[in-house]
């Protein structure tokens, strides 16, 4: 990742979610998620899903706690108020060793809506220690945590 990366705001899920991505990345839609990647890459895919929960039978804060299975390892992003939980794991896909980074990002939209975006970034495991990969993961962590949520109704 270059030291200065031009970013563009994308508005997937009919504008219910928006976030910044590097401008050269291409967008694809697959079933219930969006996929972003540099054109022609063999690694480094960002997948984004959105879950919305209407809360009518309990308080929004209680519903949000349940959406995060409690509040362990959750931070509050200071600019947006989003709740963010990051994690990562090794995996394999079609015999290829990969590493997955995850960011679960949530926000309450009063009076009754909880929005939760799941960002996952997939990298070939052999590349996780490369400087470009570390810089890209750091950038995605910042951009995902600052995602914006909007109501569609």
C-alpha positions as MATLAB code, in Angstrom:
seq = 'XXXXXXXXXXXXXXXXXXXXXXXXXXXXXXXXXXXXXXXXXXXXXXXXXXXXXXXXXXXXXXXXXXXXXXXXXXXXXXXXXXXXXXXXXXXXXXXXXXXXXXXXXXXXXXXXXXXXXXXXXXXXXXXXXXXXXXXXXXXXXXXXXXXXXXXXX';
ca = [
       0.000    0.000    0.000;
       1.453    3.351   -0.977;
       2.065    5.932    1.736;
      -0.682    8.136    0.239;
      -3.712    6.194   -0.902;
      -6.637    7.921   -2.589;
      -9.893    6.746   -1.073;
     -13.432    6.666   -2.427;
     -16.638    6.304   -0.423;
     -18.843    3.346   -1.409;
     -22.524    2.936   -0.524;
     -23.448   -0.768   -0.635;
     -26.714   -2.255    0.605;
     -28.823    0.514   -0.950;
     -26.883    3.126    1.005;
     -27.539    1.642    4.455;
     -23.764    1.353    4.895;
     -20.964    3.543    3.606;
     -17.213    3.384    4.064;
     -13.992    4.345    2.316;
     -11.886    1.997    0.174;
      -8.772    2.531   -1.962;
      -9.977    4.087   -5.217;
      -8.322    1.480   -7.455;
     -10.219   -1.409   -5.852;
     -13.048   -2.968   -7.863;
     -16.445   -3.858   -6.400;
     -18.404   -7.050   -6.998;
     -21.724   -8.181   -5.562;
     -22.178  -11.797   -4.464;
     -25.502  -12.902   -2.974;
     -25.744  -11.102    0.380;
     -22.321   -9.429    0.486;
     -20.012   -7.126   -1.434;
     -16.451   -7.956   -2.433;
     -13.639   -5.412   -2.978;
     -10.153   -6.071   -4.341;
      -7.387   -4.689   -6.491;
      -8.049   -5.728  -10.101;
      -6.203   -8.938  -11.003;
      -5.129   -9.778   -7.452;
      -4.584  -13.369   -6.276;
      -4.959  -12.352   -2.616;
      -6.244   -9.476   -0.480;
     -10.046   -9.596   -0.791;
     -12.318   -7.482    1.387;
     -15.792   -8.962    1.905;
     -18.561   -6.946    3.574;
     -21.923   -8.157    4.899;
     -24.686   -6.199    6.630;
     -27.143   -7.441    9.229;
     -30.000   -5.278   10.503;
     -31.987   -6.083   13.613;
     -35.221   -4.393   14.622;
     -35.556   -4.254   18.378;
     -39.079   -3.886   19.683;
     -39.166   -6.175   22.698;
     -36.058   -4.985   24.550;
     -33.919   -1.897   24.868;
     -31.574   -1.068   22.023;
     -28.542   -1.255   24.302;
     -29.514   -4.780   25.401;
     -30.076   -5.805   21.780;
     -26.688   -4.379   20.842;
     -25.006   -6.296   23.672;
     -26.596   -9.484   22.380;
     -25.409   -8.656   18.842;
     -21.853   -8.666   20.217;
     -22.375  -11.618   22.572;
     -21.395   -9.357   25.442;
     -18.923   -6.503   25.318;
     -15.556   -8.246   25.775;
     -12.847   -7.009   23.399;
     -15.145   -4.312   22.002;
     -13.933   -0.760   21.499;
     -15.920    2.382   20.810;
     -14.668    4.285   17.766;
     -14.449    7.901   18.981;
     -15.451    9.665   15.739;
     -18.537    7.580   14.947;
     -19.543    5.925   18.219;
     -19.453    2.555   16.433;
     -18.800   -0.519   18.514;
     -15.962   -2.516   16.954;
     -14.588   -5.989   17.630;
     -11.531   -7.191   15.686;
     -10.322  -10.773   15.359;
      -8.298  -12.961   13.017;
      -7.686  -16.621   12.227;
      -5.860  -18.999    9.907;
      -7.908  -21.108    7.542;
      -7.693  -23.004    4.285;
      -9.697  -22.798    1.109;
      -9.385  -25.293   -1.744;
      -6.022  -26.434   -0.363;
      -4.638  -22.896   -0.093;
      -3.500  -21.544    3.290;
      -5.160  -18.203    4.022;
      -5.411  -15.777    6.917;
      -8.631  -13.927    7.715;
      -8.959  -10.604    9.529;
     -12.429   -9.680   10.818;
     -14.030   -6.476   12.056;
     -17.559   -6.552   13.425;
     -18.872   -2.967   13.456;
     -22.248   -1.980   14.924;
     -24.322    1.093   15.557;
     -27.800    1.841   16.915;
     -30.130    3.870   14.687;
     -33.016    5.032   16.890;
     -35.744    4.351   17.484;
     -35.525    0.621   16.772;
     -32.715   -0.433   14.434;
     -29.338   -2.047   15.072;
     -26.976   -2.270   12.111;
     -24.027   -4.648   12.167;
     -21.448   -4.810    9.364;
     -18.999   -7.685    9.110;
     -15.772   -6.841    7.272;
     -13.438   -9.733    6.463;
     -10.093   -9.389    4.730;
      -8.544  -12.524    3.227;
      -4.801  -12.777    2.567;
      -2.624  -15.654    1.461;
      -0.996  -16.839    4.692;
       2.494  -16.545    3.194;
       1.939  -12.783    2.837;
       0.792  -11.832    6.337;
       4.234  -10.585    7.408;
       4.832   -8.455    4.320;
       4.909   -4.706    4.983;
       2.287   -4.007    2.305;
      -0.104   -6.482    3.925;
       0.442   -5.008    7.413;
      -0.210   -1.498    6.087;
      -3.345   -2.606    4.234;
      -4.714   -4.374    7.333;
      -4.075   -1.247    9.388;
      -5.883    0.891    6.782;
      -8.886   -1.456    6.562;
      -9.145   -1.577   10.364;
      -9.406    2.209   10.446;
     -11.817    2.466    7.514;
     -14.083   -0.335    8.752;
     -14.303    1.099   12.265;
     -15.356    4.466   10.806;
     -18.135    3.024    8.619;
     -21.397    4.975    8.561;
     -24.847    3.464    8.874;
     -28.134    4.924    7.548;
     -31.768    3.918    7.644;
     -33.429    2.843    4.424;
     -36.969    3.593    5.620;
];
